[in-house]
Amino acid sequence: MFNTIKIYKDKVINLESLLAELVDFDYEHCEKISEKGNFSTRGGIIDIFPTNFDNPVKIDLFGDTVESIQSFDIITGKLLYSHDSLTLLPKGKKIRTSYSFDFGDEIPIHNFIDLEKGDFVVHVNHGIGRFIGIRKLKERDGKFRDYIAVEYADGDKLYVPCNEMHVVQKYIGFEGRAPKLYKLGGGEWDAVKDRVNKGISNLAMELLQLQAMRKAMQGFRFSPDTDWQKEFESEFPYEETPGQMQAALEVKMDMESPMPMDRLLCGDVGYGKTEVALRAAFKAVMDHKQCVILVPTTILAEQHYNMFSKRLRNYPVNIQMLSRFKTGTEQKAILDGMADGRVDIVIGTHRLLSDDVKFKDLGLVIIDEEQRFGVRHKEKLKKMRALVDILTLTATPVPRTLHMSLMGVKEMSIINTPPGGRLPVETYVTEYDEELLRDAILHEKRRGGQVYFVHNRVYDIDNVQEKLKILVPELKVTIAHGQMHEERLEEVMLEFINGNIDVLVTTTIIESGIDIPNVNTLIVDRADTFGLSDLYQLRGRVGRFTNKAYAYFLIPKDMVVSEESEKRLRAIERFTDLGSGFKVAMEDLEIRGAGNILGQEQHGYIYAIGFDLYCKLLNQVIITHQQ
């Protein structure tokens, strides 16, 4: 399933077999190579442009023996450096044919799921069938047009014109449970829809009550933007993307409303969520309110603190960071400043949710990746929501938060436009292979970069470090994980940030927010044990700026992974487009199943008609009750 092609210097190869394998890997045979995934042959020379290399490779043969393997400049043809071996990965084409649907105005879910052959789908009028592809059919005017082909019970088929695709949605139900296929022309589907409509009325009433309570609450109404606000925003050192500007506008409009804000800001890592949060925090301080920024890790708290301090250095704003890195005396001074109003903005971890934390006049709470906080902390946040404005930042919303946004209970902004110059991360799912690892690590080192090697088990992380030291003895390999003494952890991270470490063997502590532009190769060991959102967050740690980045998700050699793990790995390999975080959240919802996010009472209804149609019917019931 996850194969590689290996070529060794001084070893005999079968040229015919090699060329056939390259074609199987979706490489294109050309007269002269010009881009990744090309190869050409002339006499005893093979030129290949590997998808996992920045430069093409020239292989010289003497008879059937590989005499040399050398990278060269594609423009000048100049030889750059030699290799003892070469490991090639597939070009990465989609495994199955996909067709993207846009459901238009009818979170609610629109154009973020690729429909693939074999998927279960729901037709609003005919029920659940199986998508079997796109068919060209001849119409009365003699022209051929595309139709969506859906197979129902007893092999019956329905052909839906592509201009009516809004009536077909992907079925999202329960992990490991295939839905029942309906018969075309029967009355069973209408009966099921009627039953679900009646059953979701209770939930609709609960959601309406929650909305009514929020609307009835009188929060603080922030003032319109000040001159300082406009000046501060104009100092942003980058060009804002349209998505970023829209999100910032929506957040500020919420703040100026009398109803307490509860907005989810969803955007890929590096897409500018922090700048939107900065503008909201500055707006709060301009109205003499305090702002708290909650982050899941101490390292991220420090990084946010440095960024906020730099952006706000020209303004009389007192910013502090409260974390375990602070001494008892320092913590007390910060707590006193928060209580008497001297501290305007405080950044920290769950320490900020402790009982001894008091504010003189708190107006805004910004939460970075809320799903990383525990149940007890979330209860505290729940109480805060009734009192102050809340802005939650996330790259991949968890299913329940996603659902609440789709239902309109929580407002949602999506930043889906990448910053200028950003490139997608080249992503590979492959078996653990030491030669491939060495190639990938040395390739990154040659271009002056650094490498994350993620191994999420502390008990044997020392063994992984030793293996890598043997594999790349010329490089400096160091460990970082959350169970280290905080001073040693901080020391290692600063060394890595300063470029004094080549390979950092680490756990998922790097997952949230660590921003090191020089790290552009990520290797994840035992990728089959991670959730989809985790894989996506980890990949977001590389390719933050204009550098080409690579991500290798490794599984053990010859191991058969579970069906769910394979779905996750295929999804992370498929969703490489910039701005895919929302798609990943929906795919994660599909893989894990939608069944548990709304409680047992609604369980059967989702299974019967699928999550998407369930949401639509629920919205219709809510609208009916509102009228």
Secondary structure as a PSIPRED ss2 file (coil, helix, strand):
# PSIPRED VFORMAT (PSIPRED V4.0)

   1 M C   1.000  0.000  0.000
   2 F C   1.000  0.000  0.000
   3 N C   1.000  0.000  0.000
   4 T C   1.000  0.000  0.000
   5 I E   0.000  0.000  1.000
   6 K E   0.000  0.000  1.000
   7 I E   0.000  0.000  1.000
   8 Y E   0.000  0.000  1.000
   9 K C   1.000  0.000  0.000
  10 D C   1.000  0.000  0.000
  11 K C   1.000  0.000  0.000
  12 V E   0.000  0.000  1.000
  13 I C   1.000  0.000  0.000
  14 N C   1.000  0.000  0.000
  15 L H   0.000  1.000  0.000
  16 E H   0.000  1.000  0.000
  17 S H   0.000  1.000  0.000
  18 L H   0.000  1.000  0.000
  19 L H   0.000  1.000  0.000
  20 A H   0.000  1.000  0.000
  21 E H   0.000  1.000  0.000
  22 L H   0.000  1.000  0.000
  23 V H   0.000  1.000  0.000
  24 D H   0.000  1.000  0.000
  25 F C   1.000  0.000  0.000
  26 D C   1.000  0.000  0.000
  27 Y C   1.000  0.000  0.000
  28 E E   0.000  0.000  1.000
  29 H E   0.000  0.000  1.000
  30 C C   1.000  0.000  0.000
  31 E C   1.000  0.000  0.000
  32 K C   1.000  0.000  0.000
  33 I C   1.000  0.000  0.000
  34 S C   1.000  0.000  0.000
  35 E C   1.000  0.000  0.000
  36 K C   1.000  0.000  0.000
  37 G C   1.000  0.000  0.000
  38 N E   0.000  0.000  1.000
  39 F E   0.000  0.000  1.000
  40 S E   0.000  0.000  1.000
  41 T E   0.000  0.000  1.000
  42 R E   0.000  0.000  1.000
  43 G C   1.000  0.000  0.000
  44 G C   1.000  0.000  0.000
  45 I E   0.000  0.000  1.000
  46 I E   0.000  0.000  1.000
  47 D E   0.000  0.000  1.000
  48 I E   0.000  0.000  1.000
  49 F C   1.000  0.000  0.000
  50 P C   1.000  0.000  0.000
  51 T C   1.000  0.000  0.000
  52 N C   1.000  0.000  0.000
  53 F C   1.000  0.000  0.000
  54 D C   1.000  0.000  0.000
  55 N C   1.000  0.000  0.000
  56 P C   1.000  0.000  0.000
  57 V E   0.000  0.000  1.000
  58 K E   0.000  0.000  1.000
  59 I E   0.000  0.000  1.000
  60 D E   0.000  0.000  1.000
  61 L E   0.000  0.000  1.000
  62 F E   0.000  0.000  1.000
  63 G C   1.000  0.000  0.000
  64 D C   1.000  0.000  0.000
  65 T E   0.000  0.000  1.000
  66 V E   0.000  0.000  1.000
  67 E E   0.000  0.000  1.000
  68 S E   0.000  0.000  1.000
  69 I E   0.000  0.000  1.000
  70 Q E   0.000  0.000  1.000
  71 S E   0.000  0.000  1.000
  72 F E   0.000  0.000  1.000
  73 D C   1.000  0.000  0.000
  74 I C   1.000  0.000  0.000
  75 I C   1.000  0.000  0.000
  76 T C   1.000  0.000  0.000
  77 G C   1.000  0.000  0.000
  78 K C   1.000  0.000  0.000
  79 L E   0.000  0.000  1.000
  80 L E   0.000  0.000  1.000
  81 Y E   0.000  0.000  1.000
  82 S E   0.000  0.000  1.000
  83 H E   0.000  0.000  1.000
  84 D C   1.000  0.000  0.000
  85 S E   0.000  0.000  1.000
  86 L E   0.000  0.000  1.000
  87 T E   0.000  0.000  1.000
  88 L E   0.000  0.000  1.000
  89 L C   1.000  0.000  0.000
  90 P C   1.000  0.000  0.000
  91 K C   1.000  0.000  0.000
  92 G C   1.000  0.000  0.000
  93 K C   1.000  0.000  0.000
  94 K C   1.000  0.000  0.000
  95 I C   1.000  0.000  0.000
  96 R C   1.000  0.000  0.000
  97 T C   1.000  0.000  0.000
  98 S E   0.000  0.000  1.000
  99 Y E   0.000  0.000  1.000
 100 S E   0.000  0.000  1.000
 101 F C   1.000  0.000  0.000
 102 D C   1.000  0.000  0.000
 103 F C   1.000  0.000  0.000
 104 G C   1.000  0.000  0.000
 105 D C   1.000  0.000  0.000
 106 E C   1.000  0.000  0.000
 107 I C   1.000  0.000  0.000
 108 P C   1.000  0.000  0.000
 109 I C   1.000  0.000  0.000
 110 H C   1.000  0.000  0.000
 111 N C   1.000  0.000  0.000
 112 F C   1.000  0.000  0.000
 113 I C   1.000  0.000  0.000
 114 D E   0.000  0.000  1.000
 115 L E   0.000  0.000  1.000
 116 E E   0.000  0.000  1.000
 117 K C   1.000  0.000  0.000
 118 G C   1.000  0.000  0.000
 119 D C   1.000  0.000  0.000
 120 F E   0.000  0.000  1.000
 121 V E   0.000  0.000  1.000
 122 V E   0.000  0.000  1.000
 123 H E   0.000  0.000  1.000
 124 V C   1.000  0.000  0.000
 125 N C   1.000  0.000  0.000
 126 H C   1.000  0.000  0.000
 127 G E   0.000  0.000  1.000
 128 I E   0.000  0.000  1.000
 129 G E   0.000  0.000  1.000
 130 R E   0.000  0.000  1.000
 131 F E   0.000  0.000  1.000
 132 I E   0.000  0.000  1.000
 133 G E   0.000  0.000  1.000
 134 I E   0.000  0.000  1.000
 135 R E   0.000  0.000  1.000
 136 K E   0.000  0.000  1.000
 137 L E   0.000  0.000  1.000
 138 K E   0.000  0.000  1.000
 139 E C   1.000  0.000  0.000
 140 R C   1.000  0.000  0.000
 141 D C   1.000  0.000  0.000
 142 G C   1.000  0.000  0.000
 143 K C   1.000  0.000  0.000
 144 F E   0.000  0.000  1.000
 145 R E   0.000  0.000  1.000
 146 D E   0.000  0.000  1.000
 147 Y E   0.000  0.000  1.000
 148 I E   0.000  0.000  1.000
 149 A E   0.000  0.000  1.000
 150 V E   0.000  0.000  1.000
 151 E E   0.000  0.000  1.000
 152 Y C   1.000  0.000  0.000
 153 A H   0.000  1.000  0.000
 154 D H   0.000  1.000  0.000
 155 G H   0.000  1.000  0.000
 156 D C   1.000  0.000  0.000
 157 K E   0.000  0.000  1.000
 158 L E   0.000  0.000  1.000
 159 Y E   0.000  0.000  1.000
 160 V E   0.000  0.000  1.000
 161 P E   0.000  0.000  1.000
 162 C H   0.000  1.000  0.000
 163 N H   0.000  1.000  0.000
 164 E H   0.000  1.000  0.000
 165 M H   0.000  1.000  0.000
 166 H H   0.000  1.000  0.000
 167 V H   0.000  1.000  0.000
 168 V E   0.000  0.000  1.000
 169 Q E   0.000  0.000  1.000
 170 K E   0.000  0.000  1.000
 171 Y C   1.000  0.000  0.000
 172 I C   1.000  0.000  0.000
 173 G C   1.000  0.000  0.000
 174 F E   0.000  0.000  1.000
 175 E C   1.000  0.000  0.000
 176 G C   1.000  0.000  0.000
 177 R E   0.000  0.000  1.000
 178 A C   1.000  0.000  0.000
 179 P C   1.000  0.000  0.000
 180 K C   1.000  0.000  0.000
 181 L C   1.000  0.000  0.000
 182 Y C   1.000  0.000  0.000
 183 K C   1.000  0.000  0.000
 184 L C   1.000  0.000  0.000
 185 G C   1.000  0.000  0.000
 186 G C   1.000  0.000  0.000
 187 G C   1.000  0.000  0.000
 188 E H   0.000  1.000  0.000
 189 W H   0.000  1.000  0.000
 190 D H   0.000  1.000  0.000
 191 A H   0.000  1.000  0.000
 192 V H   0.000  1.000  0.000
 193 K H   0.000  1.000  0.000
 194 D H   0.000  1.000  0.000
 195 R H   0.000  1.000  0.000
 196 V H   0.000  1.000  0.000
 197 N H   0.000  1.000  0.000
 198 K H   0.000  1.000  0.000
 199 G H   0.000  1.000  0.000
 200 I C   1.000  0.000  0.000
 201 S H   0.000  1.000  0.000
 202 N H   0.000  1.000  0.000
 203 L H   0.000  1.000  0.000
 204 A H   0.000  1.000  0.000
 205 M H   0.000  1.000  0.000
 206 E H   0.000  1.000  0.000
 207 L H   0.000  1.000  0.000
 208 L H   0.000  1.000  0.000
 209 Q H   0.000  1.000  0.000
 210 L H   0.000  1.000  0.000
 211 Q H   0.000  1.000  0.000
 212 A H   0.000  1.000  0.000
 213 M H   0.000  1.000  0.000
 214 R H   0.000  1.000  0.000
 215 K H   0.000  1.000  0.000
 216 A H   0.000  1.000  0.000
 217 M C   1.000  0.000  0.000
 218 Q C   1.000  0.000  0.000
 219 G C   1.000  0.000  0.000
 220 F C   1.000  0.000  0.000
 221 R C   1.000  0.000  0.000
 222 F C   1.000  0.000  0.000
 223 S C   1.000  0.000  0.000
 224 P C   1.000  0.000  0.000
 225 D C   1.000  0.000  0.000
 226 T C   1.000  0.000  0.000
 227 D H   0.000  1.000  0.000
 228 W H   0.000  1.000  0.000
 229 Q H   0.000  1.000  0.000
 230 K H   0.000  1.000  0.000
 231 E H   0.000  1.000  0.000
 232 F H   0.000  1.000  0.000
 233 E H   0.000  1.000  0.000
 234 S H   0.000  1.000  0.000
 235 E C   1.000  0.000  0.000
 236 F C   1.000  0.000  0.000
 237 P C   1.000  0.000  0.000
 238 Y C   1.000  0.000  0.000
 239 E C   1.000  0.000  0.000
 240 E C   1.000  0.000  0.000
 241 T C   1.000  0.000  0.000
 242 P H   0.000  1.000  0.000
 243 G H   0.000  1.000  0.000
 244 Q H   0.000  1.000  0.000
 245 M H   0.000  1.000  0.000
 246 Q H   0.000  1.000  0.000
 247 A H   0.000  1.000  0.000
 248 A H   0.000  1.000  0.000
 249 L H   0.000  1.000  0.000
 250 E H   0.000  1.000  0.000
 251 V H   0.000  1.000  0.000
 252 K H   0.000  1.000  0.000
 253 M H   0.000  1.000  0.000
 254 D H   0.000  1.000  0.000
 255 M H   0.000  1.000  0.000
 256 E H   0.000  1.000  0.000
 257 S C   1.000  0.000  0.000
 258 P C   1.000  0.000  0.000
 259 M C   1.000  0.000  0.000
 260 P C   1.000  0.000  0.000
 261 M C   1.000  0.000  0.000
 262 D E   0.000  0.000  1.000
 263 R E   0.000  0.000  1.000
 264 L E   0.000  0.000  1.000
 265 L E   0.000  0.000  1.000
 266 C E   0.000  0.000  1.000
 267 G E   0.000  0.000  1.000
 268 D C   1.000  0.000  0.000
 269 V C   1.000  0.000  0.000
 270 G C   1.000  0.000  0.000
 271 Y C   1.000  0.000  0.000
 272 G C   1.000  0.000  0.000
 273 K H   0.000  1.000  0.000
 274 T H   0.000  1.000  0.000
 275 E H   0.000  1.000  0.000
 276 V H   0.000  1.000  0.000
 277 A H   0.000  1.000  0.000
 278 L H   0.000  1.000  0.000
 279 R H   0.000  1.000  0.000
 280 A H   0.000  1.000  0.000
 281 A H   0.000  1.000  0.000
 282 F H   0.000  1.000  0.000
 283 K H   0.000  1.000  0.000
 284 A H   0.000  1.000  0.000
 285 V H   0.000  1.000  0.000
 286 M H   0.000  1.000  0.000
 287 D C   1.000  0.000  0.000
 288 H C   1.000  0.000  0.000
 289 K C   1.000  0.000  0.000
 290 Q E   0.000  0.000  1.000
 291 C E   0.000  0.000  1.000
 292 V E   0.000  0.000  1.000
 293 I E   0.000  0.000  1.000
 294 L E   0.000  0.000  1.000
 295 V C   1.000  0.000  0.000
 296 P C   1.000  0.000  0.000
 297 T C   1.000  0.000  0.000
 298 T H   0.000  1.000  0.000
 299 I H   0.000  1.000  0.000
 300 L H   0.000  1.000  0.000
 301 A H   0.000  1.000  0.000
 302 E H   0.000  1.000  0.000
 303 Q H   0.000  1.000  0.000
 304 H H   0.000  1.000  0.000
 305 Y H   0.000  1.000  0.000
 306 N H   0.000  1.000  0.000
 307 M H   0.000  1.000  0.000
 308 F H   0.000  1.000  0.000
 309 S H   0.000  1.000  0.000
 310 K H   0.000  1.000  0.000
 311 R H   0.000  1.000  0.000
 312 L C   1.000  0.000  0.000
 313 R C   1.000  0.000  0.000
 314 N C   1.000  0.000  0.000
 315 Y C   1.000  0.000  0.000
 316 P C   1.000  0.000  0.000
 317 V C   1.000  0.000  0.000
 318 N C   1.000  0.000  0.000
 319 I E   0.000  0.000  1.000
 320 Q E   0.000  0.000  1.000
 321 M E   0.000  0.000  1.000
 322 L E   0.000  0.000  1.000
 323 S C   1.000  0.000  0.000
 324 R C   1.000  0.000  0.000
 325 F C   1.000  0.000  0.000
 326 K C   1.000  0.000  0.000
 327 T C   1.000  0.000  0.000
 328 G H   0.000  1.000  0.000
 329 T H   0.000  1.000  0.000
 330 E H   0.000  1.000  0.000
 331 Q H   0.000  1.000  0.000
 332 K H   0.000  1.000  0.000
 333 A H   0.000  1.000  0.000
 334 I H   0.000  1.000  0.000
 335 L H   0.000  1.000  0.000
 336 D H   0.000  1.000  0.000
 337 G H   0.000  1.000  0.000
 338 M H   0.000  1.000  0.000
 339 A H   0.000  1.000  0.000
 340 D H   0.000  1.000  0.000
 341 G C   1.000  0.000  0.000
 342 R C   1.000  0.000  0.000
 343 V C   1.000  0.000  0.000
 344 D C   1.000  0.000  0.000
 345 I E   0.000  0.000  1.000
 346 V E   0.000  0.000  1.000
 347 I E   0.000  0.000  1.000
 348 G E   0.000  0.000  1.000
 349 T C   1.000  0.000  0.000
 350 H H   0.000  1.000  0.000
 351 R H   0.000  1.000  0.000
 352 L H   0.000  1.000  0.000
 353 L H   0.000  1.000  0.000
 354 S C   1.000  0.000  0.000
 355 D C   1.000  0.000  0.000
 356 D C   1.000  0.000  0.000
 357 V C   1.000  0.000  0.000
 358 K C   1.000  0.000  0.000
 359 F C   1.000  0.000  0.000
 360 K C   1.000  0.000  0.000
 361 D C   1.000  0.000  0.000
 362 L E   0.000  0.000  1.000
 363 G E   0.000  0.000  1.000
 364 L E   0.000  0.000  1.000
 365 V E   0.000  0.000  1.000
 366 I E   0.000  0.000  1.000
 367 I E   0.000  0.000  1.000
 368 D E   0.000  0.000  1.000
 369 E C   1.000  0.000  0.000
 370 E H   0.000  1.000  0.000
 371 Q H   0.000  1.000  0.000
 372 R H   0.000  1.000  0.000
 373 F C   1.000  0.000  0.000
 374 G C   1.000  0.000  0.000
 375 V H   0.000  1.000  0.000
 376 R H   0.000  1.000  0.000
 377 H H   0.000  1.000  0.000
 378 K H   0.000  1.000  0.000
 379 E H   0.000  1.000  0.000
 380 K H   0.000  1.000  0.000
 381 L H   0.000  1.000  0.000
 382 K H   0.000  1.000  0.000
 383 K H   0.000  1.000  0.000
 384 M H   0.000  1.000  0.000
 385 R H   0.000  1.000  0.000
 386 A C   1.000  0.000  0.000
 387 L C   1.000  0.000  0.000
 388 V C   1.000  0.000  0.000
 389 D E   0.000  0.000  1.000
 390 I E   0.000  0.000  1.000
 391 L E   0.000  0.000  1.000
 392 T E   0.000  0.000  1.000
 393 L E   0.000  0.000  1.000
 394 T E   0.000  0.000  1.000
 395 A C   1.000  0.000  0.000
 396 T C   1.000  0.000  0.000
 397 P C   1.000  0.000  0.000
 398 V C   1.000  0.000  0.000
 399 P H   0.000  1.000  0.000
 400 R H   0.000  1.000  0.000
 401 T H   0.000  1.000  0.000
 402 L H   0.000  1.000  0.000
 403 H H   0.000  1.000  0.000
 404 M H   0.000  1.000  0.000
 405 S H   0.000  1.000  0.000
 406 L H   0.000  1.000  0.000
 407 M C   1.000  0.000  0.000
 408 G C   1.000  0.000  0.000
 409 V C   1.000  0.000  0.000
 410 K C   1.000  0.000  0.000
 411 E E   0.000  0.000  1.000
 412 M E   0.000  0.000  1.000
 413 S E   0.000  0.000  1.000
 414 I E   0.000  0.000  1.000
 415 I E   0.000  0.000  1.000
 416 N C   1.000  0.000  0.000
 417 T C   1.000  0.000  0.000
 418 P C   1.000  0.000  0.000
 419 P C   1.000  0.000  0.000
 420 G C   1.000  0.000  0.000
 421 G C   1.000  0.000  0.000
 422 R C   1.000  0.000  0.000
 423 L C   1.000  0.000  0.000
 424 P C   1.000  0.000  0.000
 425 V C   1.000  0.000  0.000
 426 E E   0.000  0.000  1.000
 427 T E   0.000  0.000  1.000
 428 Y E   0.000  0.000  1.000
 429 V E   0.000  0.000  1.000
 430 T E   0.000  0.000  1.000
 431 E E   0.000  0.000  1.000
 432 Y C   1.000  0.000  0.000
 433 D C   1.000  0.000  0.000
 434 E H   0.000  1.000  0.000
 435 E H   0.000  1.000  0.000
 436 L H   0.000  1.000  0.000
 437 L H   0.000  1.000  0.000
 438 R H   0.000  1.000  0.000
 439 D H   0.000  1.000  0.000
 440 A H   0.000  1.000  0.000
 441 I H   0.000  1.000  0.000
 442 L H   0.000  1.000  0.000
 443 H H   0.000  1.000  0.000
 444 E H   0.000  1.000  0.000
 445 K H   0.000  1.000  0.000
 446 R H   0.000  1.000  0.000
 447 R C   1.000  0.000  0.000
 448 G C   1.000  0.000  0.000
 449 G C   1.000  0.000  0.000
 450 Q E   0.000  0.000  1.000
 451 V E   0.000  0.000  1.000
 452 Y E   0.000  0.000  1.000
 453 F E   0.000  0.000  1.000
 454 V E   0.000  0.000  1.000
 455 H C   1.000  0.000  0.000
 456 N C   1.000  0.000  0.000
 457 R C   1.000  0.000  0.000
 458 V H   0.000  1.000  0.000
 459 Y H   0.000  1.000  0.000
 460 D H   0.000  1.000  0.000
 461 I H   0.000  1.000  0.000
 462 D H   0.000  1.000  0.000
 463 N H   0.000  1.000  0.000
 464 V H   0.000  1.000  0.000
 465 Q H   0.000  1.000  0.000
 466 E H   0.000  1.000  0.000
 467 K H   0.000  1.000  0.000
 468 L H   0.000  1.000  0.000
 469 K H   0.000  1.000  0.000
 470 I H   0.000  1.000  0.000
 471 L H   0.000  1.000  0.000
 472 V C   1.000  0.000  0.000
 473 P C   1.000  0.000  0.000
 474 E C   1.000  0.000  0.000
 475 L C   1.000  0.000  0.000
 476 K C   1.000  0.000  0.000
 477 V E   0.000  0.000  1.000
 478 T E   0.000  0.000  1.000
 479 I E   0.000  0.000  1.000
 480 A E   0.000  0.000  1.000
 481 H C   1.000  0.000  0.000
 482 G C   1.000  0.000  0.000
 483 Q C   1.000  0.000  0.000
 484 M C   1.000  0.000  0.000
 485 H C   1.000  0.000  0.000
 486 E H   0.000  1.000  0.000
 487 E H   0.000  1.000  0.000
 488 R H   0.000  1.000  0.000
 489 L H   0.000  1.000  0.000
 490 E H   0.000  1.000  0.000
 491 E H   0.000  1.000  0.000
 492 V H   0.000  1.000  0.000
 493 M H   0.000  1.000  0.000
 494 L H   0.000  1.000  0.000
 495 E H   0.000  1.000  0.000
 496 F H   0.000  1.000  0.000
 497 I H   0.000  1.000  0.000
 498 N C   1.000  0.000  0.000
 499 G C   1.000  0.000  0.000
 500 N C   1.000  0.000  0.000
 501 I C   1.000  0.000  0.000
 502 D C   1.000  0.000  0.000
 503 V E   0.000  0.000  1.000
 504 L E   0.000  0.000  1.000
 505 V E   0.000  0.000  1.000
 506 T E   0.000  0.000  1.000
 507 T C   1.000  0.000  0.000
 508 T H   0.000  1.000  0.000
 509 I H   0.000  1.000  0.000
 510 I H   0.000  1.000  0.000
 511 E C   1.000  0.000  0.000
 512 S C   1.000  0.000  0.000
 513 G C   1.000  0.000  0.000
 514 I C   1.000  0.000  0.000
 515 D C   1.000  0.000  0.000
 516 I C   1.000  0.000  0.000
 517 P C   1.000  0.000  0.000
 518 N C   1.000  0.000  0.000
 519 V E   0.000  0.000  1.000
 520 N E   0.000  0.000  1.000
 521 T E   0.000  0.000  1.000
 522 L E   0.000  0.000  1.000
 523 I E   0.000  0.000  1.000
 524 V E   0.000  0.000  1.000
 525 D C   1.000  0.000  0.000
 526 R C   1.000  0.000  0.000
 527 A H   0.000  1.000  0.000
 528 D H   0.000  1.000  0.000
 529 T H   0.000  1.000  0.000
 530 F C   1.000  0.000  0.000
 531 G C   1.000  0.000  0.000
 532 L H   0.000  1.000  0.000
 533 S H   0.000  1.000  0.000
 534 D H   0.000  1.000  0.000
 535 L H   0.000  1.000  0.000
 536 Y H   0.000  1.000  0.000
 537 Q H   0.000  1.000  0.000
 538 L H   0.000  1.000  0.000
 539 R H   0.000  1.000  0.000
 540 G C   1.000  0.000  0.000
 541 R C   1.000  0.000  0.000
 542 V C   1.000  0.000  0.000
 543 G C   1.000  0.000  0.000
 544 R C   1.000  0.000  0.000
 545 F C   1.000  0.000  0.000
 546 T C   1.000  0.000  0.000
 547 N C   1.000  0.000  0.000
 548 K C   1.000  0.000  0.000
 549 A C   1.000  0.000  0.000
 550 Y E   0.000  0.000  1.000
 551 A E   0.000  0.000  1.000
 552 Y E   0.000  0.000  1.000
 553 F E   0.000  0.000  1.000
 554 L E   0.000  0.000  1.000
 555 I E   0.000  0.000  1.000
 556 P C   1.000  0.000  0.000
 557 K C   1.000  0.000  0.000
 558 D C   1.000  0.000  0.000
 559 M C   1.000  0.000  0.000
 560 V C   1.000  0.000  0.000
 561 V C   1.000  0.000  0.000
 562 S C   1.000  0.000  0.000
 563 E H   0.000  1.000  0.000
 564 E H   0.000  1.000  0.000
 565 S H   0.000  1.000  0.000
 566 E H   0.000  1.000  0.000
 567 K H   0.000  1.000  0.000
 568 R H   0.000  1.000  0.000
 569 L H   0.000  1.000  0.000
 570 R H   0.000  1.000  0.000
 571 A H   0.000  1.000  0.000
 572 I H   0.000  1.000  0.000
 573 E H   0.000  1.000  0.000
 574 R H   0.000  1.000  0.000
 575 F C   1.000  0.000  0.000
 576 T C   1.000  0.000  0.000
 577 D C   1.000  0.000  0.000
 578 L C   1.000  0.000  0.000
 579 G C   1.000  0.000  0.000
 580 S C   1.000  0.000  0.000
 581 G H   0.000  1.000  0.000
 582 F H   0.000  1.000  0.000
 583 K H   0.000  1.000  0.000
 584 V H   0.000  1.000  0.000
 585 A H   0.000  1.000  0.000
 586 M H   0.000  1.000  0.000
 587 E H   0.000  1.000  0.000
 588 D H   0.000  1.000  0.000
 589 L H   0.000  1.000  0.000
 590 E H   0.000  1.000  0.000
 591 I H   0.000  1.000  0.000
 592 R H   0.000  1.000  0.000
 593 G E   0.000  0.000  1.000
 594 A C   1.000  0.000  0.000
 595 G C   1.000  0.000  0.000
 596 N C   1.000  0.000  0.000
 597 I C   1.000  0.000  0.000
 598 L C   1.000  0.000  0.000
 599 G C   1.000  0.000  0.000
 600 Q H   0.000  1.000  0.000
 601 E H   0.000  1.000  0.000
 602 Q H   0.000  1.000  0.000
 603 H H   0.000  1.000  0.000
 604 G H   0.000  1.000  0.000
 605 Y H   0.000  1.000  0.000
 606 I H   0.000  1.000  0.000
 607 Y H   0.000  1.000  0.000
 608 A H   0.000  1.000  0.000
 609 I H   0.000  1.000  0.000
 610 G C   1.000  0.000  0.000
 611 F H   0.000  1.000  0.000
 612 D H   0.000  1.000  0.000
 613 L H   0.000  1.000  0.000
 614 Y H   0.000  1.000  0.000
 615 C H   0.000  1.000  0.000
 616 K H   0.000  1.000  0.000
 617 L H   0.000  1.000  0.000
 618 L H   0.000  1.000  0.000
 619 N H   0.000  1.000  0.000
 620 Q H   0.000  1.000  0.000
 621 V H   0.000  1.000  0.000
 622 I H   0.000  1.000  0.000
 623 I H   0.000  1.000  0.000
 624 T H   0.000  1.000  0.000
 625 H H   0.000  1.000  0.000
 626 Q H   0.000  1.000  0.000
 627 Q C   1.000  0.000  0.000
